[in-house]
Structure formats: structure tokens, C-alpha cells
Amino acid sequence: MQLISAVLANALLFASLILVIGVPVLYMTQQNPEDRRNPEIKKIEIIGGVWFHLVLINGFVAEYIAHQIQGVSF
């Protein structure tokens, strides 16, 4: 259980790193800044969507694992 949580937490950290570094790079390297639907903006939206879903999944898994650990008595 905790292995799954650790993998999800690391995936979330990696996605956050990509967002922090990748979004400014993609934004500054746009071919046509006036076009709001250029490929760079689409990539930023996809990365943001993946990060958002990782946050949701990580929250659900962490809550589930917390309830599983709380139910186990040593």
C-alpha cells in the first residue's frame, strides 16, 4: 500500500517539477504569441491537466491508506 502511495507522490513531484520548469520555457519559446491556440499552449494545458489529476489520485490514495493503517492495530 505504501509503495503505491510513494510512487504516486513521486509522480506528483515529477509533474510539479515539469510544470515549474516547463511552463515558462514553453511560454517563452512560442512561435506566435498572439495565437492563443498554438501547440505550446496546448502542451501547457496537457501538463496542467496531468498534474491536476495526479493531485486528485494522490489525495484519494493517501486517504485510503491512512484509513487502512488506522484500522490495523499492533
Secondary structure as a PSIPRED ss2 file (coil, helix, strand):
# PSIPRED VFORMAT (PSIPRED V4.0)

   1 M C   1.000  0.000  0.000
   2 Q H   0.000  1.000  0.000
   3 L H   0.000  1.000  0.000
   4 I H   0.000  1.000  0.000
   5 S H   0.000  1.000  0.000
   6 A H   0.000  1.000  0.000
   7 V H   0.000  1.000  0.000
   8 L H   0.000  1.000  0.000
   9 A H   0.000  1.000  0.000
  10 N H   0.000  1.000  0.000
  11 A H   0.000  1.000  0.000
  12 L H   0.000  1.000  0.000
  13 L H   0.000  1.000  0.000
  14 F H   0.000  1.000  0.000
  15 A H   0.000  1.000  0.000
  16 S H   0.000  1.000  0.000
  17 L H   0.000  1.000  0.000
  18 I H   0.000  1.000  0.000
  19 L H   0.000  1.000  0.000
  20 V H   0.000  1.000  0.000
  21 I H   0.000  1.000  0.000
  22 G H   0.000  1.000  0.000
  23 V H   0.000  1.000  0.000
  24 P H   0.000  1.000  0.000
  25 V H   0.000  1.000  0.000
  26 L H   0.000  1.000  0.000
  27 Y H   0.000  1.000  0.000
  28 M H   0.000  1.000  0.000
  29 T C   1.000  0.000  0.000
  30 Q C   1.000  0.000  0.000
  31 Q C   1.000  0.000  0.000
  32 N C   1.000  0.000  0.000
  33 P C   1.000  0.000  0.000
  34 E C   1.000  0.000  0.000
  35 D C   1.000  0.000  0.000
  36 R C   1.000  0.000  0.000
  37 R C   1.000  0.000  0.000
  38 N C   1.000  0.000  0.000
  39 P H   0.000  1.000  0.000
  40 E H   0.000  1.000  0.000
  41 I H   0.000  1.000  0.000
  42 K H   0.000  1.000  0.000
  43 K H   0.000  1.000  0.000
  44 I H   0.000  1.000  0.000
  45 E H   0.000  1.000  0.000
  46 I H   0.000  1.000  0.000
  47 I H   0.000  1.000  0.000
  48 G H   0.000  1.000  0.000
  49 G H   0.000  1.000  0.000
  50 V H   0.000  1.000  0.000
  51 W H   0.000  1.000  0.000
  52 F H   0.000  1.000  0.000
  53 H H   0.000  1.000  0.000
  54 L H   0.000  1.000  0.000
  55 V H   0.000  1.000  0.000
  56 L H   0.000  1.000  0.000
  57 I H   0.000  1.000  0.000
  58 N H   0.000  1.000  0.000
  59 G H   0.000  1.000  0.000
  60 F H   0.000  1.000  0.000
  61 V H   0.000  1.000  0.000
  62 A H   0.000  1.000  0.000
  63 E H   0.000  1.000  0.000
  64 Y H   0.000  1.000  0.000
  65 I H   0.000  1.000  0.000
  66 A H   0.000  1.000  0.000
  67 H H   0.000  1.000  0.000
  68 Q H   0.000  1.000  0.000
  69 I H   0.000  1.000  0.000
  70 Q H   0.000  1.000  0.000
  71 G H   0.000  1.000  0.000
  72 V C   1.000  0.000  0.000
  73 S C   1.000  0.000  0.000
  74 F C   1.000  0.000  0.000
